[in-house]
Every structure is written in structure tokens, then in C-alpha cells.
Amino acid sequence: MSNPVYLALDLPQLDAAKALAARVKGHVGGFKLGLEFFCAHGHHGVHEIAALGLPIFLDLKLHDIPNTVAGAMQAIHMLQPAIVTVHAAGGRAMMEDAKAAAGQATRVVAVTLLTSLDERDLQRTGIAGSAHDQVMRLAELAETAGLDGIVCSGQEVAAVHRQWKDGFLVVPGLRLADNHVADQKRVVTPRKARDDGASVLVVGRPISRAADPLAAARAVEATL
Ligand SMILES: O=C(O)c1cc(=O)[nH]c(=O)n1[C@@H]1O[C@H](COP(=O)(O)O)[C@@H](O)[C@H]1O
């Protein structure tokens, strides 16, 4: 079975991102390039990391009117990312149009409720109810819109997996027991997320900010 870990390359310097990616590439399954990376390095940066030979997860979290999101999807088409994110809160039509504009080889997945948010944060956005219910509702909407899957925390992935058997489920907010949690609020271990049905495990700082990133990538791999 291939390694489900995608390393989040949330680094401002392209050279540093490339060096880190090259160092750990034997112990991860792919690289996730997010807003920090894409805003700084654009298509050129994606090509540079893709040259290492592992699949690219382009985490742009698109959230706008359907026409604008479809246009953005077309603009990244030639990068042939394995995975792209949109926000489920953008609604059904936006997700449908995003999927229609994506290349055949690209999985489009919808972010449900960010792992940095908890129930109190959710209420402050005007949404009553539990984080769990919000994730389940948006997962159902994403499935109805024809997306390939969703992004959720490890606290909900088992329930989503039961509801959406062949959904492609991406789980960030992962920490080995002894790691500092930083800004993440809904956190589990990589092993638990994997056992509960995650297809992809997103790991960033526990590897990228480790004193020895290669040892940290190996340590994550060893738990799976
Ligand atoms: O879409 C994502 O990847 C994502 C969704 C989410 O709800 N939470 C979340 O942390 N992420 C991303 O996953 C990565 C987590 O990084 P670390 O907390 O450093 O492991 C970051 O690149 C986030 O942008």
C-alpha cells in the first residue's frame, strides 16, 4: 500500500521547500502545496516540487462564485495536481462547476470545517450545533455535488467513512502524542486517522519544523 502521508510544504522560501522535500521524499507519499507556497511561488514553484516525482496536492481552498472558481480550476489544469481543495461552504453549484473544470486526473475535495476551529468558533460564525454535524452536513453536500471527497478532522473521519464508503477522505490536524499542537484544535494521531478511514494524512510542522525532518517523517511512517 502506498504511503498516505502528504507533507505540507508551508515554507516561504522555495529553496528550503525543495531541500526539505528532497530530503524526506522516500518517506512520504506526496507533497501538499498550500496558499503560502502558491502565493509566493505560483506555477513555477509547483513545477519545481513536482520534478521530485511524487504526486502534488494543490491546497488552494477555493471559495468564490461558481464562475470564478471554475476559472481558477482551469488556470491550474496544466499543473495536473493529484488533489485540489475547494470550500464546501461555497455551495453545491460552486462545487459542481469546480469538478467539471478539473482535469480527469485531479481529485477535487471539499474542506468541511477547518481543523483549527472548534464548536465555539463555529457558533461565532453564526452556525449553531456541533462540529460533527456541520462536517456531516457538508460532506453530504460535497457528495451530492459529485466531488471526490472531503477534508475533515480525524475526529469525524470514521463517521464520514461510514456515510460515504468510497469518499476520498483527507485528514489534517495530525500530531504524534508528544508533539505540540499549535493552532490546531481538532487533533488526532496519524494512526488513528488512518484506522478510521482516512485516504490521505496531511502532516506539516511535526515534520517540517522538527530538528531532524527525515527522522520525523520516518517516525510518522513507522506508526502506520
Ligand atoms: O486543507 C487542508 O489541508 C487543511 C484543512 C484543515 O482543516 N486544516 C489544516 O490544517 N489544513 C492544512 O493542513 C496543514 C496542517 O499543517 P500542520 O498543522 O503543520 O501539520 C496545513 O497546510 C493546513 O493548511
The ligand as an SDF file (V2000), in Angstrom:
LIG
                    3D

 24 25  0  0  0  0  0  0  0  0999 V2000
   -6.9500   21.6400    3.5720 O   0  0  0  0  0  0  0  0  0  0  0  0
   -6.0520   21.3950    4.3720 C   0  0  0  0  0  0  0  0  0  0  0  0
   -5.0650   20.7780    4.0280 O   0  0  0  0  0  0  0  0  0  0  0  0
   -6.2620   21.7660    5.7850 C   0  0  0  0  0  0  0  0  0  0  0  0
   -7.5610   21.7860    6.2250 C   0  0  0  0  0  0  0  0  0  0  0  0
   -7.8410   21.9080    7.5960 C   0  0  0  0  0  0  0  0  0  0  0  0
   -8.9820   21.8630    8.0360 O   0  0  0  0  0  0  0  0  0  0  0  0
   -6.7850   22.0530    8.4390 N   0  0  0  0  0  0  0  0  0  0  0  0
   -5.4860   22.0950    8.0140 C   0  0  0  0  0  0  0  0  0  0  0  0
   -4.5740   22.2080    8.8580 O   0  0  0  0  0  0  0  0  0  0  0  0
   -5.2120   22.0120    6.6720 N   0  0  0  0  0  0  0  0  0  0  0  0
   -3.8260   22.1400    6.1930 C   0  0  0  0  0  0  0  0  0  0  0  0
   -3.0530   21.0580    6.7010 O   0  0  0  0  0  0  0  0  0  0  0  0
   -1.7530   21.5030    7.0750 C   0  0  0  0  0  0  0  0  0  0  0  0
   -1.5510   21.1880    8.5340 C   0  0  0  0  0  0  0  0  0  0  0  0
   -0.2880   21.5940    8.9310 O   0  0  0  0  0  0  0  0  0  0  0  0
    0.3210   21.2220   10.3450 P   0  0  0  0  0  0  0  0  0  0  0  0
   -0.6430   21.6920   11.4060 O   0  0  0  0  0  0  0  0  0  0  0  0
    1.6080   21.9840   10.3440 O   0  0  0  0  0  0  0  0  0  0  0  0
    0.5050   19.7220   10.3480 O   0  0  0  0  0  0  0  0  0  0  0  0
   -1.6590   22.9810    6.7260 C   0  0  0  0  0  0  0  0  0  0  0  0
   -1.0080   23.0940    5.4870 O   0  0  0  0  0  0  0  0  0  0  0  0
   -3.1060   23.4300    6.6090 C   0  0  0  0  0  0  0  0  0  0  0  0
   -3.2590   24.4190    5.6210 O   0  0  0  0  0  0  0  0  0  0  0  0
  1  2  2  0
  2  3  1  0
  2  4  1  0
  4  5  2  0
  4 11  1  0
  5  6  1  0
  6  7  2  0
  6  8  1  0
  8  9  1  0
  9 10  2  0
  9 11  1  0
 11 12  1  0
 12 13  1  0
 12 23  1  0
 13 14  1  0
 14 15  1  0
 14 21  1  0
 15 16  1  0
 16 17  1  0
 17 18  2  0
 17 19  1  0
 17 20  1  0
 21 22  1  0
 21 23  1  0
 23 24  1  0
M  END
$$$$
